[in-house]
Amino acid sequence: MACNLIPKRAYWVAFIYTVLVSHACNGFYLSENYMHTYSTGEEIYAKVNSLTSIYTVLPFSYYSLPYCKPHMGIKKSAENLGQLLMGDQILNSPDRFRLNVNESVFLCTTSPLSEHEVKLLKQRTRDLYQVNMILDNLPAMRFAQQNGIKIQWTGFPVGYALPNSNEV
Ligand SMILES: *[C@@H]1O[C@H](CO)[C@@H](O)[C@H](O)[C@H]1NC(C)=O
């Protein structure tokens, strides 16, 4: 009888552990526990996650590239253990959206790029790095048409290399 109980308990411990760990790995960052209903025109500021690449495993901080920075300074969002293990680094950004409004606005500008910054942008483009934005705690999606097929992907490339060119 006692011999039967031990493996069962071990099984439950393993089960609970699996549920907790897999939950932490798949979970999104949720800063608020309540639902927020947005009204039309309401402002949503995007957050930015680390720059990632399928080509290299090393993530870089978003502001390691010369992107426009928030006026109020760069602030870190709290990360959970799963996000830390995945190399996430969630920061605020000056990119502002309005719910259900199409608009193009320039909220900030960057100073002219230095030679080093240009080289860095080219390198990250060559290494297929992509920008990962977060809107309302969800990853921003990119919709694209490729050879007549509609593709959906999280994130967008740092840059594109022109076809038949060594330049990026
Ligand atoms: C915004 O633009 C897209 C693409 O042109 C269009 O499908 C959509 O209806 C527009 N939305 C609003 C609220 O104007």
The ligand as an SDF file (V2000), in Angstrom:
LIG
                    3D

 14 14  0  0  0  0  0  0  0  0999 V2000
   -7.3160   51.9780  -41.3420 C   0  0  0  0  0  0  0  0  0  0  0  0
   -6.6710   51.6180  -42.5560 O   0  0  0  0  0  0  0  0  0  0  0  0
   -6.8980   50.2780  -42.9670 C   0  0  0  0  0  0  0  0  0  0  0  0
   -6.0520   50.0260  -44.1830 C   0  0  0  0  0  0  0  0  0  0  0  0
   -6.1750   51.0250  -45.1410 O   0  0  0  0  0  0  0  0  0  0  0  0
   -8.3920   50.0680  -43.2110 C   0  0  0  0  0  0  0  0  0  0  0  0
   -8.6200   48.7390  -43.5570 O   0  0  0  0  0  0  0  0  0  0  0  0
   -9.1530   50.3980  -41.9340 C   0  0  0  0  0  0  0  0  0  0  0  0
  -10.5470   50.2810  -42.1630 O   0  0  0  0  0  0  0  0  0  0  0  0
   -8.8310   51.7870  -41.4540 C   0  0  0  0  0  0  0  0  0  0  0  0
   -9.4420   52.0070  -40.1480 N   0  0  0  0  0  0  0  0  0  0  0  0
   -9.9930   53.1560  -39.7720 C   0  0  0  0  0  0  0  0  0  0  0  0
  -10.5920   53.1650  -38.4000 C   0  0  0  0  0  0  0  0  0  0  0  0
  -10.0200   54.1410  -40.4670 O   0  0  0  0  0  0  0  0  0  0  0  0
  1  2  1  0
  1 10  1  0
  2  3  1  0
  3  4  1  0
  3  6  1  0
  4  5  1  0
  6  7  1  0
  6  8  1  0
  8  9  1  0
  8 10  1  0
 10 11  1  0
 11 12  1  0
 12 13  1  0
 12 14  2  0
M  END
$$$$
